[in-house]
Amino acid sequence: MGKMLRVDFQIVTPLVLSGADQRRAELRLPSVKGMLRYWYRAVDPGYNQSKIGDAKKADGPTWESSLFGGTGTGEGQSSFLMRLYSEKPSVRSWKKRIDLSYLAFSLEGKTRKNRIVQEPRGYLEPNNVFSIYFYMRPSKEEVDQYWRRLVAAIWLLGHVGGLGYRSRRGFGSVALKAWQVDNSLQKEITTEVIQQVTSQLPIAHGSGSVHEWMDRFERGLRTLKGEKGWFPRFSAVTHTVLDESVFLFHNKGFSKWEEALAFAGSQLKGYRKEIDIRKRTVFGMPMLVPQRKIQYTPEEVERMASPVWIRVVEAGGCYFPMFCIYRTPPLKAVEKPIGKHKGNQSLNGRSFLVPFKEVLVEFQNHLRRNGFTLEVHV
């Protein structure tokens, strides 16, 4: 067995993660690994390049497949193993809340003719702490490069990401609480290699104020994407990336996570009501508009996830709503009818370019007018 890194996370908002039985919430390592892969792809433009540096080389594993595993030629198991440790966490069943109904409507369950047809989702309560142990396989070469990529993904998950259902809408916010390297289990690989990597990324959780949190966060971002950062800029964008992202924090904290999350939801809901229906496609598709009997779908893919994430940050004993607005590739949408439709058919099947840039700039200005005046830019 190779080197081991222990990472502690604290749940900030309800974490909705389960197996086949959605009423029972549980921590699942495959879900954690999937999100680590997501954030690694968002930060490293070399994720799909051959390890030998040839971006066009088809044979041989890429950095992503070598680190996280794959099924292609020359790929195989991931470079690391994961082990979860958690004392029995507090699990609850979601109960309807008016203040959070906009963000949590799909957690509430469904009834039909006074009969329950879908049970409310279970969730892990905030303040639970869990640990994940990462073991790097000893056979890997360039072990510092593997650790750097893995640690970057862990740091992003614990600062801007989330786990489980509705994580883009503020649920499942998990804060990176601490990390530490255990004693070396391999003589030829020193503990200092990993410590040198982790020491360059400050942990923002536990800050005494939101300004201190932002300062640590910004220093970490500069380590990843600064002028002398670990990873260069993306030359082309084919998926959501960290480059040119904007993070907006409300200037006043709330005493409870529920209040912070509800306020963020009200801002998103209020803005969506103000804009043209077609502009709302920016926040995710497929998008149904039942009152007009139409739906909007991406032209070439089944679904499009929102480039806007909500997260709740805990600092100085208060909870601050945070909007993360990411850069995303151009995409076209198609308007289609639902059932019998007597309206204007001129757009039927015709595509239009989703107005990402225009809408996201307008949305940022909307947030600034409503108290989100603290900003960090990549």
Buried (B, 14 or more C-beta within 10 A) or exposed (E): EBBBBBBBBBBBBBBBBBEEEBBEBBBBEEBBBEBBBBBBBBBBBBBEBBBEEEEEEEEBBBBBBBBBBBEEEEBEEBBBBBEEEBEEBEBEBBEEBEBBBBBBEBBBBEEEEEEEEEBBBBBBBBEBBBBBBBBBBEEBEEBEBBBBBBBBBBBBBBBBBBBBBBBBBBBBBBBBBBBEBEEBBEEEBBBEBBBEBBEBBBBBBBBEBBBBBBBBBBBBBBBBBBEEBBBEEBEEBEBBBBBBBBBBBBEBBBEEBBBBBBBBBBBBEEBBEEBEBBBBBBBBBBBEBEEBBBBBBBBEEEEBBBBBBBBBBBBBEBBBBBBBBBBBEEBEBBBBBEEEEEEEEEBEEEBBEBBBEEBBEBBBEBBEEBBBEBBBEB
